[in-house]
Amino acid sequence: MSATVLDLNQLRRSCSACALHELCLPTGIDRADLERLDAAIRDKRSVERGKALFRQGDPFRSLYVVRSGTLKTYVEDEAGSVQVLGFALPGEIVGVDALAGDVHQCSAEALERSSLCELPFAQLESVVRDVPALQHQLMRVISREVVAEQSHLVMMGKQQAQERLASFLHSLAGRYARLSRDPSVLTLPMSRYEIANYLGLVVETVSRLFGRMEDAGILAVNRKVVRVLRPDLLAELCGSQRSSSHGGEAH
């Protein structure tokens, strides 16, 4: 009986059995390399809504892959002012901010009960040195984070508040599609205030813009559920930014 339980526990944490396998791992990674990676990954971590995964200034020890739920990353200055940097969905990585200086430059907090794979960086480094395909995949993930930061800067540079919100929703739909979720039904675990903070707007403006897009037949909004009725018109509202990269991902 105990052997069976151990096998089941291993299956639950095994990369090969994970629904996010194709997002996280390089194509064609062989069984031996997969087993080495599994050995380096700690058991899943759960973070309850409103709790921190790590805080700004904490020493860097691990990278984290979101298995379920959503996290926000943010920075806080000495006066207590908060700036939301992004939102991490399943299949996305959190903790890259600390790679340069071994200290987290931001905090990560769960917006809903979230499950994560913890990858202690010392063990991960050992594995990627011997598995070139995994090293390449890790570089792709880090590059994706850089692209997300650039997308956010482009979005913040837009003069029209409507373009910023449309770009955020359009990007989120693209990330849903990558997860094989319905990109026309967006569940927003973040508050309107957090969206406004991320976009550099005031919350009243965000609420007004949701209403305007609903009146135009582009969206149907029911609290935290947003249905995209006219993705073509939503894309038009994005202006020059047509990227489906995850502008709005955690950094």
Secondary structure, 3 states (H helix, E strand, C coil): CHHHHHHHHHHHHCHHHCCCHHHHCCCCCCHHHHHHHHHHCEEEEEECCCCEEECCCCECCEEEEEEECCEEEEEECCCCCEEEEEEECCCCEECHHHCCCCECCCEEEECCCEEEEEEEHHHHHHHHHHCHHHHHHHHHHHHHHHHHHHHHHHHHCCCCHHHHHHHHHHHHHHHHHHCCCCCCEEECCCCHHHHHHHHCCCHHHHHHHHHHHHHCCCEEEECCEEEECCHHHHHHHCCCCCCCCCCCCCC
